Amino acid sequence: MNRRDFSSLLAGAAGAGMGLTAAGGALAQGAPEEGKQYVRLQTPAPVTLSSPAKKIEVVEFFWYGCPACFAFEPTVEAWSKRLAADVQFRQVPFAFIGPLEHQKLFYALEEIGQREALQRRIFNAIHIENRRINTEADIVAFVTANGVDRAKFTDAWKSFGVNTKISRGKQFSNAYKIDGVPTVGIQGRFFTSPALAGGADRAVAVADFLIQRVRQNT
């Protein structure tokens, strides 16, 4: 989903343009092509890893309400678990699509160590159960029904740390210069997506190729 599609959704064209199409077509034989299956950033985005160990940062930008992100989630989750030890994967809620509350939900759960446990449940509630989880009241009711301590969550929801992460996430999303989700960024240098690569499996294959390019510093 891109920003224009989300604006159309808010205007009442629910679902219009939400499915990602394979803009780049099928992945060609041989190496993926720059400008087709992936994009090289002209100005590199910052790498946000704080660990002293040298790792390659891989980021998936997503939105809970995006059907394409929901479809991509099983693939990217399985792929992230088999990444090499020199790669650090994380997810970032895209700052320019969806309600701010979805970003706060992500970061508040992360703050209390419950984000991974509820990630798939949130997606399923929205896309399979057709539940609206958009307001603070909706979200607090949902997370507490799924075993999260209400007081801990609401404290995190209102915390300076969560607000800081939202601000940094917006800056980070801007730096990658992407217009839609799901998108996978690699070391602040490249990005690809199911739309560019031609499907979920192809997107992670292109990401693997780009990780190797970072290793080789090419």
C-alpha positions as CSV (number, residue, x, y, z in Angstrom):
1,M,0.0,0.0,0.0
2,N,1.2,3.5,-0.8
3,R,0.3,6.9,0.6
4,R,-2.0,7.8,-2.3
5,D,-3.9,4.5,-1.8
6,F,-4.3,5.2,1.8
7,S,-5.7,8.7,1.1
8,S,-8.2,7.1,-1.3
9,L,-9.2,4.7,1.5
10,L,-9.8,7.6,3.9
11,A,-11.9,9.3,1.2
12,G,-14.2,6.2,1.2
13,A,-12.8,4.0,-1.5
14,A,-12.2,1.2,0.9
15,G,-9.7,-1.3,-0.4
16,A,-9.0,0.5,-3.7
17,G,-5.5,0.1,-4.8
18,M,-4.5,-1.8,-1.6
19,G,-3.2,-5.0,-3.2
20,L,0.4,-4.8,-4.4
21,T,1.0,-5.8,-8.0
22,A,4.3,-7.2,-9.3
23,A,5.5,-3.9,-10.9
24,G,8.9,-5.4,-11.8
25,G,7.4,-8.5,-13.3
26,A,9.0,-11.9,-12.8
27,L,12.6,-11.9,-11.4
28,A,14.9,-12.2,-14.3
29,Q,17.5,-14.9,-14.8
30,G,20.7,-14.0,-13.1
31,A,21.3,-11.1,-10.8
32,P,18.4,-8.8,-10.0
33,E,18.6,-5.4,-11.8
34,E,18.9,-2.1,-10.1
35,G,15.9,0.1,-10.8
36,K,13.8,-2.9,-11.6
37,Q,13.9,-5.5,-8.7
38,Y,15.5,-3.1,-6.2
39,V,16.4,0.6,-5.7
40,R,19.8,2.0,-4.6
41,L,19.4,5.1,-2.4
42,Q,21.3,8.1,-3.8
43,T,21.8,9.4,-0.3
44,P,22.2,6.5,2.2
45,A,19.8,6.3,5.1
46,P,21.3,6.2,8.6
47,V,22.0,2.8,10.1
48,T,20.4,2.7,13.5
49,L,22.1,-0.3,15.1
50,S,23.5,0.5,18.5
51,S,25.3,-2.8,18.9
52,P,29.1,-2.6,18.8
53,A,29.2,-5.8,16.7
54,K,29.3,-5.1,13.0
55,K,26.0,-6.3,11.6
56,I,24.0,-5.6,8.5
57,E,20.8,-3.8,9.3
58,V,17.7,-5.1,7.5
59,V,14.4,-3.4,8.1
60,E,10.9,-4.2,7.0
61,F,8.6,-1.2,6.8
62,F,5.0,-2.2,7.2
63,W,1.5,-1.1,8.4
64,Y,-0.9,-3.3,10.4
65,G,-3.8,-2.3,8.3
66,C,-2.1,-3.1,4.9
67,P,-3.4,-6.3,3.3
68,A,-0.1,-6.7,1.4
69,C,1.8,-6.5,4.6
70,F,-0.5,-9.1,6.1
71,A,0.1,-11.4,3.1
72,F,3.9,-10.8,3.3
73,E,4.2,-11.4,7.1
74,P,4.5,-15.2,7.0
75,T,7.2,-15.1,4.4
76,V,9.3,-12.3,6.0
77,E,8.9,-13.9,9.5
78,A,10.2,-17.2,8.3
79,W,13.0,-15.6,6.3
80,S,14.1,-13.4,9.2
81,K,14.6,-16.5,11.3
82,R,17.1,-18.0,8.9
83,L,19.2,-14.9,8.3
84,A,22.9,-15.2,9.0
85,A,24.4,-14.1,12.3
86,D,25.9,-11.0,10.8
87,V,22.4,-9.7,9.9
88,Q,20.1,-7.9,12.3
89,F,16.4,-7.8,11.2
90,R,13.8,-5.5,12.6
91,Q,10.4,-4.1,11.7
92,V,9.4,-0.5,11.6
93,P,5.8,0.7,11.4
94,F,5.7,3.1,8.4
95,A,5.1,6.6,9.5
96,F,3.0,7.9,6.6
97,I,0.3,5.3,6.2
98,G,-2.4,4.4,8.8
99,P,-3.4,5.9,12.1
100,L,-0.7,7.1,14.5
101,E,-2.2,4.7,17.0
102,H,-0.9,1.7,15.1
103,Q,2.6,3.1,15.5
104,K,2.1,3.6,19.2
105,L,0.7,0.1,19.5
106,F,3.8,-1.4,17.9
107,Y,6.3,0.6,20.1
108,A,4.3,0.3,23.3
109,L,4.3,-3.5,22.9
110,E,7.9,-3.4,22.1
111,E,8.6,-1.4,25.2
112,I,7.1,-4.1,27.4
113,G,8.5,-7.0,25.5
114,Q,5.2,-8.2,24.1
115,R,5.4,-7.1,20.5
116,E,6.5,-10.4,18.9
117,A,4.0,-12.4,20.9
118,L,1.1,-10.2,19.6
119,Q,2.3,-9.4,16.1
120,R,0.5,-12.1,14.2
121,R,-2.6,-11.8,16.4
122,I,-2.9,-8.1,15.5
123,F,-2.7,-8.9,11.8
124,N,-5.2,-11.7,12.1
125,A,-7.7,-9.6,14.1
126,I,-7.7,-6.9,11.5
127,H,-7.6,-8.9,8.3
128,I,-9.3,-12.2,9.2
129,E,-11.7,-11.2,12.0
130,N,-12.4,-7.7,10.4
131,R,-12.0,-6.0,13.8
132,R,-11.4,-2.3,14.0
133,I,-8.3,-1.6,16.2
134,N,-7.8,2.1,15.5
135,T,-8.4,4.0,18.7
136,E,-6.7,4.0,22.0
137,A,-9.7,2.4,23.6
138,D,-9.9,-0.3,20.9
139,I,-6.2,-1.1,21.3
140,V,-6.2,-1.2,25.2
141,A,-9.2,-3.6,25.1
142,F,-7.5,-5.8,22.5
143,V,-4.1,-6.1,24.2
144,T,-5.6,-6.8,27.6
145,A,-7.9,-9.4,26.2
146,N,-4.7,-11.1,24.8
147,G,-3.0,-11.2,28.2
148,V,-1.1,-7.9,28.3
149,D,-1.0,-6.1,31.7
150,R,-3.2,-3.0,31.3
151,A,-1.2,-0.8,33.6
152,K,2.2,-1.7,32.0
153,F,0.8,-1.1,28.5
154,T,-0.9,2.2,29.2
155,D,2.3,3.5,31.0
156,A,4.3,2.5,27.9
157,W,1.7,4.0,25.6
158,K,2.0,7.4,27.3
159,S,5.8,7.2,27.7
160,F,8.5,9.5,26.4
161,G,10.3,6.5,25.0
162,V,7.4,5.5,22.8
163,N,6.9,9.1,21.5
164,T,10.7,9.3,20.8
165,K,10.5,6.1,18.8
166,I,7.6,7.4,16.8
167,S,9.6,10.6,15.9
168,R,12.7,8.6,15.0
169,G,10.6,6.2,12.9
170,K,9.3,9.0,10.9
171,Q,12.7,10.4,10.2
172,F,13.9,6.9,9.3
173,S,11.0,6.3,6.9
174,N,11.8,9.6,5.3
175,A,15.4,8.8,4.9
176,Y,14.6,5.6,2.9
177,K,12.4,7.7,0.6
178,I,9.9,4.9,0.2
179,D,6.2,5.6,-0.8
180,G,4.5,2.4,0.3
181,V,4.7,-0.9,2.2
182,P,5.7,-3.6,2.6
183,T,9.3,-2.6,1.8
184,V,12.6,-4.2,2.9
185,G,15.5,-1.8,3.4
186,I,19.1,-3.1,3.5
187,Q,21.9,-1.2,5.4
188,G,20.5,2.2,4.4
189,R,21.7,1.6,0.9
190,F,19.0,-0.4,-0.9
191,F,15.4,-1.4,-0.8
192,T,13.1,-3.9,-2.5
193,S,9.6,-5.1,-2.1
194,P,7.1,-7.7,-3.3
195,A,5.9,-5.1,-5.8
196,L,9.3,-4.5,-7.2
197,A,10.6,-8.0,-7.1
198,G,7.5,-9.7,-8.3
199,G,6.2,-11.5,-5.2
200,A,7.0,-12.3,-1.6
201,D,9.5,-15.1,-2.2
202,R,11.2,-13.1,-4.9
203,A,11.4,-10.0,-2.6
204,V,13.3,-12.0,0.1
205,A,15.6,-13.5,-2.6
206,V,16.4,-10.0,-3.8
207,A,17.0,-9.0,-0.2
208,D,19.4,-11.9,0.2
209,F,21.3,-10.7,-2.9
210,L,21.5,-7.2,-1.5
211,I,22.8,-8.4,1.8
212,Q,25.6,-10.2,0.0
213,R,26.4,-7.0,-1.9
214,V,26.7,-5.2,1.4
215,R,29.1,-7.9,2.7
216,Q,31.2,-7.4,-0.5
217,N,30.9,-3.6,-0.2
218,T,29.7,-3.3,-3.8
